[in-house]
Amino acid sequence: MQQQFGIIAMIQQGYYATYPLIAISIICIAVILERLWALGGLRVRTTRTAAQLVDPLRRGNFDEALKKTESRKRPFERVFYALISAARSNDREKLMEIDEEQRFEELLELKRYVWVLATSGASAPFIGLFGTVVGILTAFQSMAVMGTGGFSVVAAGISEALISTALGLAVAIIAVIFYNYFSVRIDNLNAVMHVSSNHLINAALEGRQTSGG
């Protein structure tokens, strides 16, 4: 209990750096939870939905395929809906262009708030270092005013200062880890949507030939 109180006291003592870091950590946690919820299961659903759309498209039944994506609640549904809607009359080159534009729009949406993690990961260590430098300066200033020397005089002040660096590094490590995780996950999802769109384009063109379109 005494150790816990000591840590809390040190955080309060270095409020000029620790409080902003705590605020940043809360924001990062909120972003992490929101993106985990938003990206959950998208890759599997993308592949599954694309597989369900191939057969009606090959039969030239575009209306049936559109019904499977008409909700347009998820990124891949919006991409597939735009692609199928245009597949009735456009050639392959135009369809690939539509796919590229739609996926780019969805990619921007998928990366929403992820920049917060990158910014936090880059700035948190510097905020912590700032708090440490100020804390050490304050500790040595107190020693000069008291007119006494020795490590024991500044030990408490230095420990209070170093808590800022420790907290800054902790926030930065978590932010960078999840930023890289979300970046890779979004890139993988984009690749899956691209491959799935190519399958749908092939199926749609085949269906048009079958139905005489």
C-alpha positions, 0 to 999 in steps of 0.5 A: 500500500505504501509503494502504491501511494508512493507511485501515485504521489510521484505521478501527482508530483510530476503532473505537468508531464504525467497528467497529459500522458495519462490523458493520451493513454486513455485516448489510445485505449479508446481508439484501440477498442474502437478499431478492434470492434470495427475491424473484427471479423471483416476479413472472414466476412469479406471472403465469405460474401465474395464466395456467395456472390460468384455463383449468381454473377456467373448465372448473370443474376445481378439482382440476386447479387445486389440483394446480398450486399444492399445493406452496405453496412460494411466496407466490403459490402459497399465495394461489392455493391458499387462493383456489381451495380457497374458490372451490368454494362462496363468493361473490365478496365472500368470495373477495375477503376471503380474497384480501386476508387471504392477501396481507396475510400474504404481504406481511408475510413478503415484508417480512421483514428489510427493516426492518433496511435502513431502521434501518441507513440512518437510524442509520448517519450518526449513528453516523458523526457520533458517531465524528467528533465524538469523534475531533475532540475527542480531536484538539484535546485532544491539541493542548492537552496538547502545548501546540502549535498549527497544523493539522498537529498535528490533521490526522491526528486529524481525518482519522481522525475523518472516516473515521467519517462517510464510512463511515457515509454509505456504509453509509446510502446502500447501505441506503436504496437497497436498502430503497427498491428492495425496497419498490417491488418488493414493492408491485409483486408485491403488485399483480400477485398482486391482479390475478391473484387477480381473474382467478382469481376471475372464472374460478372463478365462471364455471366454477361456472356452467358446471358448474352449481355 
